[in-house]
């Protein structure tokens, strides 16, 4: 927050001060623009990280729900064929869940490395 105020004050000071050279004013304006662009990129990156985290959570919940659903379908199946099919589907969904959990086990740690308040906020 302090850095943000300093940059904005400097931009305003240079724009108001007519004794400064035009080149310096352009350089400071360009610096202000680059700072704003970098800040916007950082915010977009944080948003992407939080969206990815939520998407991974939902995928794991969905595979768990599907595994339970097929287990229940297999339990109420009357004949051996539908029961075997339900058990196979439940096993596939459970293995997909385990695969995702293993593949993404360190992802949360990496996603949280870049989160938190941005510099200047």
C-alpha positions as CSV (number, residue, x, y, z in Angstrom):
1,X,0.0,0.0,0.0
2,X,2.8,2.4,0.9
3,X,4.7,1.6,-2.4
4,X,1.5,2.1,-4.4
5,X,1.0,5.6,-2.8
6,X,4.6,6.6,-3.5
7,X,4.3,5.6,-7.1
8,X,1.0,7.5,-7.5
9,X,2.4,10.6,-5.7
10,X,5.5,10.6,-7.9
11,X,3.4,10.3,-11.1
12,X,1.2,13.3,-9.9
13,X,4.3,15.3,-8.9
14,X,6.0,14.9,-12.2
15,X,2.8,15.7,-14.2
16,X,2.2,18.9,-12.2
17,X,5.8,20.2,-12.2
18,X,6.3,22.1,-15.4
19,X,10.0,22.7,-14.8
20,X,10.8,19.0,-15.3
21,X,11.9,18.0,-18.8
22,X,9.3,16.3,-21.0
23,X,11.6,13.3,-21.4
24,X,11.6,12.7,-17.6
25,X,7.8,13.0,-17.5
26,X,7.5,10.4,-20.2
27,X,10.0,8.1,-18.4
28,X,8.0,8.3,-15.1
29,X,4.7,7.9,-16.9
30,X,6.1,4.8,-18.6
31,X,7.3,3.5,-15.3
32,X,3.9,4.0,-13.8
33,X,2.3,2.2,-16.7
34,X,4.7,-0.8,-16.4
35,X,4.0,-0.9,-12.6
36,X,0.3,-1.0,-13.2
37,X,0.6,-3.7,-15.9
38,X,2.9,-5.8,-13.6
39,X,0.4,-5.4,-10.7
40,X,-2.5,-6.5,-13.0
41,X,-0.5,-9.6,-14.1
42,X,0.2,-10.5,-10.5
43,X,-3.5,-10.2,-9.7
44,X,-4.4,-12.4,-12.7
45,X,-1.9,-15.0,-11.6
46,X,-3.3,-15.1,-8.1
47,X,-6.8,-15.6,-9.5
48,X,-5.6,-18.4,-11.8
49,X,-4.0,-20.1,-8.9
50,X,-7.1,-19.9,-6.8
51,X,-9.3,-21.1,-9.7
52,X,-6.9,-24.1,-10.3
53,X,-7.0,-25.0,-6.7
54,X,-10.8,-25.0,-6.7
55,X,-11.0,-27.0,-9.9
56,X,-8.7,-29.7,-8.5
57,X,-10.8,-29.9,-5.3
58,X,-14.0,-30.3,-7.3
59,X,-12.5,-33.0,-9.5
60,X,-11.5,-35.0,-6.5
61,X,-14.9,-34.6,-4.9
62,X,-16.6,-35.6,-8.1
63,X,-14.6,-38.8,-8.5
64,X,-15.3,-39.7,-4.9
65,X,-19.0,-39.1,-5.4
66,X,-19.0,-41.3,-8.6
67,X,-17.1,-44.1,-6.8
68,X,-19.7,-44.1,-4.0
69,X,-22.6,-43.9,-6.6
70,X,-21.3,-47.0,-8.5
71,X,-20.7,-48.9,-5.3
72,X,-24.3,-48.2,-4.3
73,X,-25.6,-49.2,-7.8
74,X,-23.6,-52.5,-7.6
75,X,-25.0,-53.2,-4.1
76,X,-28.6,-52.9,-5.3
77,X,-28.1,-54.7,-8.6
78,X,-30.1,-57.9,-8.8
79,X,-28.0,-60.0,-11.1
80,X,-24.3,-60.7,-11.3
81,X,-23.7,-58.8,-14.6
82,X,-24.9,-55.4,-13.5
83,X,-23.2,-55.9,-10.1
84,X,-19.9,-56.6,-11.8
85,X,-20.3,-53.6,-14.0
86,X,-21.0,-51.4,-11.0
87,X,-18.1,-52.7,-9.1
88,X,-15.8,-52.2,-12.1
89,X,-17.0,-48.6,-12.6
90,X,-16.6,-47.9,-8.9
91,X,-13.0,-49.3,-9.0
92,X,-12.2,-47.1,-12.0
93,X,-13.5,-44.0,-10.4
94,X,-11.6,-44.8,-7.2
95,X,-8.4,-45.3,-9.1
96,X,-8.9,-42.0,-10.9
97,X,-9.3,-40.3,-7.6
98,X,-6.2,-41.9,-6.2
99,X,-4.3,-41.0,-9.3
100,X,-5.3,-37.3,-9.1
101,X,-4.5,-37.2,-5.4
102,X,-1.0,-38.6,-6.1
103,X,-0.4,-36.4,-9.1
104,X,-1.5,-33.2,-7.3
105,X,-0.1,-34.0,-3.8
106,X,2.5,-31.1,-4.0
107,X,0.5,-28.7,-6.1
108,X,-1.1,-27.0,-3.1
109,X,2.3,-26.1,-1.7
110,X,3.4,-24.6,-5.0
111,X,0.1,-22.7,-5.5
112,X,0.5,-21.1,-2.1
113,X,4.0,-19.9,-2.7
114,X,2.8,-17.0,-4.8
115,X,-0.4,-16.2,-2.9
116,X,-0.9,-13.7,-0.2
117,X,-1.0,-9.9,-0.3
118,X,0.9,-8.4,-3.2
119,X,3.8,-6.0,-2.5
120,X,2.4,-2.6,-2.0
121,X,-1.1,-3.7,-0.8
